[in-house]
Amino acid sequence: MPSNRAATGESGFTIVEAMIAIVILVFGLMAVTNLMVVAGSSNTAANHGTAATSQATEVMERLKAIPFTTLTTGGSLSADVGTANCQAGNFNVYRGIPGVGVIRTRWQITSAGADVLFIAVRSESTSPLVGSRSRAEFTTFRSCSATTLGCP
């Protein structure tokens, strides 16, 4: 008569071993899922940071191209001042970048002496998901030494 009992030494998985393997697999899959979420978030922040850097570079170059005697001191890196453009009295730009969102750029021009200006430009995403992780800041000094240009 056949016996339903397993022979001694017969190998195989028990239900406990299978459950332990499933638990290990679940923890591994959760770790991989978390890794993918963090990678996606970092990629988004990098895209916003690249756009902010590009925008800050463009504004800094525009400010450097404006004649020294035309530049107006003022502005703020933390609050909007005036309206948009790199014209006198305007110290902020909001630009929509396709696939990224809106990038806010602000600048501040302060006098560092009779013929020296300190220019600081800050760009960052307006998205609350990336915020300051996408910030780009540039600074430079501008000087004027030619009296024919109206320099002091």
Secondary structure, DSSP 8 states (H G I E B T S, - for coil): ----S--TT-----HHHHHHHHHHHHHHHHHHHHHHHHHHHHHHHHHHHHHHHHHHHHHHHHHHHS-GGG---EE-SSS--S-SSSSTT--EEEEEETTTEEEEEEEEEEEEETTEEEEEEEEEE--TTTGGGG-EEEEEEEE---GGGT--
